[in-house]
Amino acid sequence: MQILQKMLDKFSVFDLIIIAMISALGIASKPLIVPLSHIITGPLLIPGGVVAGGFYMLWIVLGAGIVGKPGAAALIGVVQALLVFGTGVFGSHGAMTLLSYTLPGLAVDLILYLIKHRVCCLLCAFLAGLVANVSGSSMVNIIYFRLPFVPLTLALAVSALSGGLGGIIAYKVIQVVNKHRTWGKGCHGDGKDV
């Protein structure tokens, strides 16, 4: 319990509100995105989540970029898993839901830590989206689909591309947010709160 408390102490209340909102938006967007992705992936005989995940994982990258602190992406994944558990929406993975929703957030935090970035450029945003979607698709394949090698390779390649594109979209949204951002910069954008 102390480890969790230490992890949460580095986030302000405002950070936690952003994390909660981003998590909820990610869960709320899933019912809209998944059916559309099945139109694309159905003829290719690959799971629809590999394309939908790119747009779904953009929320994790977006949250990590807006909050800008290590652990934010993992926390978004945990909150999303708890939302799925609590509401029963898209909860077909049972107890493995906690792992399948948390792993992409952990992957984003890990890649950002390794490359020493915070969704600050196009490349790190692309990589963050890519690892989020590939890790999520891999986990769902292990839990649910168990695809043979060739379809799995195709699915992971599509997953990497759509995840990377989702990361780019998240980066573009972060640029707009930062342009109009007043919190964390002081009232006058100079870092001093008045």
Secondary structure in CASP SS format (residue, H / E / C, confidence):
PFRMAT SS
TARGET T0000
AUTHOR 0000-0000-0000
METHOD secondary structure of the structure
MODEL  1
M C 1.00
Q H 1.00
I H 1.00
L H 1.00
Q H 1.00
K H 1.00
M H 1.00
L H 1.00
D H 1.00
K C 1.00
F C 1.00
S C 1.00
V H 1.00
F H 1.00
D H 1.00
L H 1.00
I H 1.00
I H 1.00
I H 1.00
A H 1.00
M H 1.00
I H 1.00
S H 1.00
A H 1.00
L H 1.00
G H 1.00
I H 1.00
A H 1.00
S H 1.00
K H 1.00
P H 1.00
L H 1.00
I H 1.00
V H 1.00
P H 1.00
L H 1.00
S H 1.00
H H 1.00
I H 1.00
I H 1.00
T H 1.00
G C 1.00
P C 1.00
L C 1.00
L C 1.00
I C 1.00
P C 1.00
G C 1.00
G H 1.00
V H 1.00
V H 1.00
A H 1.00
G H 1.00
G H 1.00
F H 1.00
Y H 1.00
M H 1.00
L H 1.00
W H 1.00
I H 1.00
V H 1.00
L H 1.00
G H 1.00
A H 1.00
G H 1.00
I H 1.00
V H 1.00
G C 1.00
K C 1.00
P C 1.00
G C 1.00
A H 1.00
A H 1.00
A H 1.00
L H 1.00
I H 1.00
G H 1.00
V H 1.00
V H 1.00
Q H 1.00
A H 1.00
L H 1.00
L H 1.00
V H 1.00
F H 1.00
G H 1.00
T H 1.00
G C 1.00
V C 1.00
F C 1.00
G C 1.00
S C 1.00
H C 1.00
G H 1.00
A H 1.00
M H 1.00
T H 1.00
L H 1.00
L H 1.00
S H 1.00
Y H 1.00
T H 1.00
L H 1.00
P H 1.00
G H 1.00
L H 1.00
A H 1.00
V H 1.00
D H 1.00
L H 1.00
I H 1.00
L H 1.00
Y H 1.00
L H 1.00
I H 1.00
K C 1.00
H C 1.00
R C 1.00
V C 1.00
C C 1.00
C C 1.00
L H 1.00
L H 1.00
C H 1.00
A H 1.00
F H 1.00
L H 1.00
A H 1.00
G H 1.00
L H 1.00
V H 1.00
A H 1.00
N H 1.00
V H 1.00
S H 1.00
G H 1.00
S H 1.00
S H 1.00
M H 1.00
V H 1.00
N H 1.00
I H 1.00
I H 1.00
Y H 1.00
F H 1.00
R C 1.00
L C 1.00
P C 1.00
F H 1.00
V H 1.00
P H 1.00
L H 1.00
T H 1.00
L H 1.00
A H 1.00
L H 1.00
A H 1.00
V H 1.00
S H 1.00
A H 1.00
L H 1.00
S H 1.00
G H 1.00
G H 1.00
L H 1.00
G H 1.00
G H 1.00
I H 1.00
I H 1.00
A H 1.00
Y H 1.00
K H 1.00
V H 1.00
I H 1.00
Q H 1.00
V H 1.00
V H 1.00
N H 1.00
K H 1.00
H H 1.00
R C 1.00
T C 1.00
W C 1.00
G C 1.00
K C 1.00
G E 1.00
C C 1.00
H C 1.00
G C 1.00
D C 1.00
G C 1.00
K E 1.00
D C 1.00
V C 1.00
END
